[in-house]
Amino acid sequence: MQVLRQLNSTEHPDLLVGTATGDDAAVWRLTDDRALVVTADFITPVVDDARAWGRVAAANAVSDIYAMGARPLLALNLVAWNTAELSTELLGEVLAGAQDVANEGGFVIAGGHTVDDPEPKFGLAVVGEVHPDRLLTNSGFRPGDALILSKALGIGAITTGIKSGQAPVEAVDAALASMNRLNDRAAAVALAAGATGATDVTGFGLLGHLGRAAIESGVDAEVDVAAVPVLPGARELAAAGVVPGGSERNLAWIEERLDRGGCHEVDVVLLADAQTSGGLLFGVEPGLAQGAVDELVASGHRAATIGRVVEGDGALRLVEGQATA
């Protein structure tokens, strides 16, 4: 996004969402009741198993479509592969993992593109569809909204622990289950509850994505630190300094607009933890929040009401037991 700010912004009456707000995907209006949602994302391996990596990378990419309130239609594989050291059979496992996600999400993967690269990378370019009046955007959060997070944090600490051999089995299993879970149900629950503001929590962490949403929505946000769900083992890894470099950059970006409120450093680090295939963060009227959380929990999510939106201009405050009162 820092690079895009140096370019002339693209303006067109049918470009409903472009680069200006740093949202999760671009949106192009076709008709009064149809719009295309377009995104692309790819990642380096976060786990050793090739098929599991393919699933995670695909779930991570399609999450941007769900974050806009859309349904995915079509995807293309994006592959960077070290052909000198990695077999085509291994690549086949990665692609099979992505196909598993496409089957679950009800969309089609129709080819793609491969380049040779010393470091393997995989992801998807995805096209979805949404009614223009039912868009979820990061500029749609409203004062008074209760903030709901659909997945627990801690993916970044755990995947960093996997690479260094420090992540316990329980943490690895929990992280894989979370990353493999699609955000389709969370998007449906958000829309049914009347949400207009949403974003998925991925590489910029909860603080980064919420901070950008607060700026674009022209509001402040309060986060009840104790209410934020965290994956098992993540806190211990973060306390031991096992965190991705992206988390530190996330915290540096938000620091000048963040009131820590005396919270413990480990809690703040986890709130900035760089996620892969994280959950949705969305805002709903307070009276509808518990019902939305209950529905998500019943479907297997680690969802919780973690704070609220208030009048303001883009600041975040960390509180203990006040945000959801």
GUBA-735521 format. One record per residue (C-alpha): z, y, x; residue number from 1; residue in one letter. Coordinates in steps of 0.25 Angstrom, whole numbers, plus 2048, in hexadecimal, padded with zeros to 3 digits. Layout:
BEGIN
> w	v	u	num	residuo
> Z	Y	X	NUM	A .
...
//
This chain:
BEGIN
> w	v	u	num	residuo
> 800	800	800	1	M .
> 802	80A	80C	2	Q .
> 7F4	808	810	3	V .
> 7EF	809	802	4	L .
> 7F6	817	800	5	R .
> 7EC	81C	80B	6	Q .
> 7E0	819	803	7	L .
> 7DA	821	7F7	8	N .
> 7E0	81B	7EA	9	S .
> 7D5	815	7E1	10	T .
> 7D5	81B	7D3	11	E .
> 7CE	815	7C7	12	H .
> 7D1	816	7B9	13	P .
> 7D1	806	7B8	14	D .
> 7D9	804	7C4	15	L .
> 7E7	803	7BD	16	L .
> 7EF	800	7C9	17	V .
> 7EA	802	7D7	18	G .
> 7F0	805	7E5	19	T .
> 7F8	812	7E1	20	A .
> 805	80B	7DC	21	T .
> 805	7FF	7E6	22	G .
> 806	7F5	7DA	23	D .
> 804	7E6	7DB	24	D .
> 7F5	7E6	7D7	25	A .
> 7E9	7EE	7D3	26	A .
> 7E5	7EF	7C4	27	V .
> 7D7	7F2	7BF	28	W .
> 7D5	7F5	7B0	29	R .
> 7C9	7ED	7AA	30	L .
> 7CB	7F1	79C	31	T .
> 7D6	7F8	793	32	D .
> 7DD	7EA	792	33	D .
> 7D9	7E3	79F	34	R .
> 7DC	7E6	7AE	35	A .
> 7DA	7DF	7BB	36	L .
> 7E6	7DD	7C4	37	V .
> 7E2	7DB	7D3	38	V .
> 7EA	7D7	7DF	39	T .
> 7EA	7D0	7EC	40	A .
> 7F5	7CB	7F5	41	D .
> 7F7	7C1	801	42	F .
> 802	7BC	809	43	I .
> 805	7B4	816	44	T .
> 80C	7A7	815	45	P .
> 81A	7A8	80F	46	V .
> 81D	799	80F	47	V .
> 818	78D	817	48	D .
> 812	785	80C	49	D .
> 803	789	80A	50	A .
> 802	786	7FB	51	R .
> 810	78E	7F9	52	A .
> 80A	79A	801	53	W .
> 7FE	79A	7F8	54	G .
> 806	79A	7EB	55	R .
> 80F	7A5	7F0	56	V .
> 804	7AE	7F5	57	A .
> 7FC	7AC	7E8	58	A .
> 809	7AF	7DF	59	A .
> 80B	7BB	7E8	60	N .
> 7FD	7C0	7E6	61	A .
> 7FC	7BE	7D7	62	V .
> 80A	7C5	7D5	63	S .
> 803	7D2	7D6	64	D .
> 7FB	7CF	7C9	65	I .
> 808	7CB	7C2	66	Y .
> 80F	7D8	7C7	67	A .
> 804	7E0	7BF	68	M .
> 807	7D8	7B2	69	G .
> 7F9	7D1	7B4	70	A .
> 7F4	7C3	7B3	71	R .
> 7EC	7BD	7BF	72	P .
> 7DE	7B9	7BD	73	L .
> 7D7	7B6	7CA	74	L .
> 7DB	7B5	7D9	75	A .
> 7D4	7B4	7E6	76	L .
> 7DB	7AD	7F2	77	N .
> 7DD	7B6	7FF	78	L .
> 7DE	7AD	80B	79	V .
> 7E0	7B1	81A	80	A .
> 7E0	7A3	821	81	W .
> 7E2	79F	830	82	N .
> 7D7	795	830	83	T .
> 7D9	791	83E	84	A .
> 7E7	78C	83C	85	E .
> 7E9	78A	82D	86	L .
> 7E1	77F	825	87	S .
> 7D9	781	819	88	T .
> 7E1	776	812	89	E .
> 7ED	77F	814	90	L .
> 7E5	78B	80E	91	L .
> 7E2	782	802	92	G .
> 7F1	780	800	93	E .
> 7F3	78F	800	94	V .
> 7E8	791	7F6	95	L .
> 7ED	785	7ED	96	A .
> 7FA	78D	7EC	97	G .
> 7F3	799	7E7	98	A .
> 7EC	791	7DD	99	Q .
> 7F9	78C	7D8	100	D .
> 7FD	79A	7D5	101	V .
> 7F0	79D	7CF	102	A .
> 7F2	791	7C6	103	N .
> 800	795	7C2	104	E .
> 7FC	7A4	7C0	105	G .
> 7EF	7A0	7B8	106	G .
> 7E5	7A7	7C1	107	F .
> 7D9	7A3	7C9	108	V .
> 7D7	7A3	7D8	109	I .
> 7C8	7A4	7DA	110	A .
> 7C6	7A4	7E9	111	G .
> 7CA	7AE	7F3	112	G .
> 7C8	7B2	802	113	H .
> 7CC	7AD	80F	114	T .
> 7CD	7B3	81D	115	V .
> 7D2	7AE	82A	116	D .
> 7DF	7B3	82F	117	D .
> 7E9	7AF	839	118	P .
> 7F4	7B1	82F	119	E .
> 7F2	7AA	822	120	P .
> 7F3	7B2	815	121	K .
> 7F1	7AF	806	122	F .
> 7F0	7B6	7F9	123	G .
> 7E8	7B9	7ED	124	L .
> 7E0	7C4	7E7	125	A .
> 7E3	7C4	7D8	126	V .
> 7DD	7CA	7CC	127	V .
> 7E5	7CB	7BF	128	G .
> 7E4	7D1	7B1	129	E .
> 7ED	7DA	7A9	130	V .
> 7ED	7E3	79D	131	H .
> 7ED	7F2	7A2	132	P .
> 7F9	7F5	799	133	D .
> 801	7E9	79E	134	R .
> 801	7ED	7AD	135	L .
> 80E	7EB	7B5	136	L .
> 80E	7F5	7C0	137	T .
> 817	7FA	7CB	138	N .
> 816	808	7C5	139	S .
> 81B	803	7B7	140	G .
> 82A	802	7B9	141	F .
> 832	80B	7AF	142	R .
> 840	811	7B0	143	P .
> 84A	808	7A9	144	G .
> 842	7FC	7AC	145	D .
> 84B	7F0	7B0	146	A .
> 845	7EA	7BD	147	L .
> 842	7DB	7BD	148	I .
> 83F	7D2	7C9	149	L .
> 839	7C5	7C6	150	S .
> 83B	7BE	7D4	151	K .
> 846	7BD	7DE	152	A .
> 844	7C5	7EB	153	L .
> 845	7BF	7F9	154	G .
> 838	7B9	7FC	155	I .
> 835	7C1	808	156	G .
> 842	7BD	80F	157	A .
> 840	7AE	80B	158	I .
> 831	7AD	810	159	T .
> 835	7B4	81D	160	T .
> 840	7AA	81E	161	G .
> 836	79F	81C	162	I .
> 82E	7A4	828	163	K .
> 83A	7A4	831	164	S .
> 840	797	82C	165	G .
> 84C	79D	826	166	Q .
> 84A	79C	817	167	A .
> 852	791	810	168	P .
> 84B	787	808	169	V .
> 851	78D	7FB	170	E .
> 84C	79B	7FE	171	A .
> 83E	796	801	172	V .
> 83D	78E	7F4	173	D .
> 842	799	7EC	174	A .
> 838	7A3	7F3	175	A .
> 82C	799	7F1	176	L .
> 830	798	7E2	177	A .
> 831	7A7	7E0	178	S .
> 824	7AA	7E7	179	M .
> 81C	79F	7E0	180	N .
> 821	7A5	7D2	181	R .
> 816	7AD	7CC	182	L .
> 819	7BB	7C6	183	N .
> 811	7B8	7B9	184	D .
> 81E	7B5	7B1	185	R .
> 825	7C2	7B6	186	A .
> 819	7CA	7B3	187	A .
> 818	7C5	7A4	188	A .
> 827	7C7	7A2	189	V .
> 826	7D5	7A8	190	A .
> 81A	7D9	79E	191	L .
> 821	7D2	792	192	A .
> 82E	7DB	795	193	A .
> 825	7E8	795	194	G .
> 825	7EA	7A4	195	A .
> 81B	7F5	7AA	196	T .
> 820	7F5	7B8	197	G .
> 81F	7E9	7C1	198	A .
> 81D	7E5	7D0	199	T .
> 81D	7D8	7D7	200	D .
> 827	7D7	7E3	201	V .
> 820	7D3	7EF	202	T .
> 81E	7D8	7FD	203	G .
> 825	7E5	7FB	204	F .
> 832	7DF	7F6	205	G .
> 839	7E3	7E9	206	L .
> 83D	7F1	7EF	207	L .
> 82F	7F4	7F3	208	G .
> 828	7F0	7E6	209	H .
> 833	7F6	7DE	210	L .
> 833	803	7E6	211	G .
> 824	804	7E5	212	R .
> 825	802	7D6	213	A .
> 82F	80C	7D5	214	A .
> 827	816	7DC	215	I .
> 81A	813	7D3	216	E .
> 822	813	7C6	217	S .
> 82A	820	7C9	218	G .
> 838	819	7C8	219	V .
> 844	815	7CF	220	D .
> 849	807	7CF	221	A .
> 857	801	7D1	222	E .
> 859	7F2	7D6	223	V .
> 865	7EA	7D3	224	D .
> 866	7E3	7E1	225	V .
> 86F	7D8	7DC	226	A .
> 866	7D5	7D0	227	A .
> 85A	7D2	7D9	228	V .
> 857	7C3	7DA	229	P .
> 856	7BE	7E9	230	V .
> 850	7B0	7ED	231	L .
> 85A	7A6	7F3	232	P .
> 85B	7A8	802	233	G .
> 854	7B5	803	234	A .
> 861	7BD	804	235	R .
> 866	7B5	810	236	E .
> 859	7B6	817	237	L .
> 858	7C5	815	238	A .
> 866	7C6	81A	239	A .
> 862	7BF	826	240	A .
> 857	7C8	828	241	G .
> 84C	7BF	824	242	V .
> 843	7C9	81D	243	V .
> 834	7CC	81D	244	P .
> 830	7D9	824	245	G .
> 82A	7DD	817	246	G .
> 837	7DF	811	247	S .
> 83B	7E9	81C	248	E .
> 82F	7F1	819	249	R .
> 832	7F1	80A	250	N .
> 83F	7F6	80C	251	L .
> 83B	801	816	252	A .
> 830	805	80B	253	W .
> 83A	807	800	254	I .
> 846	80C	808	255	E .
> 845	81B	805	256	E .
> 845	818	7F6	257	R .
> 850	80D	7F6	258	L .
> 85E	80F	7F3	259	D .
> 865	803	7F8	260	R .
> 872	806	7F1	261	G .
> 87A	7FF	7FB	262	G .
> 873	7F1	7F9	263	C .
> 874	7E7	804	264	H .
> 869	7E7	80E	265	E .
> 865	7D9	80B	266	V .
> 863	7DC	7FD	267	D .
> 85A	7E8	800	268	V .
> 852	7DF	809	269	V .
> 850	7D5	7FF	270	L .
> 84C	7E0	7F5	271	L .
> 841	7E3	7FF	272	A .
> 83D	7D5	802	273	D .
> 82E	7D3	803	274	A .
> 82B	7C9	7F8	275	Q .
> 81F	7BF	7F7	276	T .
> 81B	7BC	7E9	277	S .
> 828	7C3	7E3	278	G .
> 82B	7C6	7D5	279	G .
> 828	7D1	7CB	280	L .
> 830	7DD	7CA	281	L .
> 82E	7E4	7BC	282	F .
> 836	7EE	7B3	283	G .
> 839	7EC	7A4	284	V .
> 842	7F2	79A	285	E .
> 851	7EF	79D	286	P .
> 852	7E8	790	287	G .
> 847	7DE	793	288	L .
> 84B	7DB	7A1	289	A .
> 854	7CF	79F	290	Q .
> 84B	7C8	796	291	G .
> 840	7CA	7A0	292	A .
> 849	7C4	7AB	293	V .
> 84D	7B9	7A2	294	D .
> 83F	7B5	7A0	295	E .
> 83C	7B5	7AE	296	L .
> 848	7AD	7B2	297	V .
> 845	7A3	7A8	298	A .
> 837	7A1	7AE	299	S .
> 83D	79E	7BC	300	G .
> 83D	7AD	7C2	301	H .
> 849	7B3	7CA	302	R .
> 847	7BF	7C2	303	A .
> 852	7CA	7C0	304	A .
> 854	7D9	7BB	305	T .
> 856	7E0	7C9	306	I .
> 856	7EF	7C5	307	G .
> 851	7FA	7BD	308	R .
> 847	805	7BE	309	V .
> 84C	814	7BC	310	V .
> 846	822	7BD	311	E .
> 842	826	7CB	312	G .
> 837	827	7D5	313	D .
> 837	81B	7DD	314	G .
> 844	818	7E3	315	A .
> 84C	80A	7E3	316	L .
> 85B	808	7E2	317	R .
> 862	7FC	7E5	318	L .
> 86F	7FA	7DC	319	V .
> 879	7EF	7D9	320	E .
> 87A	7EB	7CB	321	G .
> 875	7F8	7C5	322	Q .
> 866	7F7	7C3	323	A .
> 866	7ED	7B8	324	T .
> 872	7F3	7B0	325	A .
//
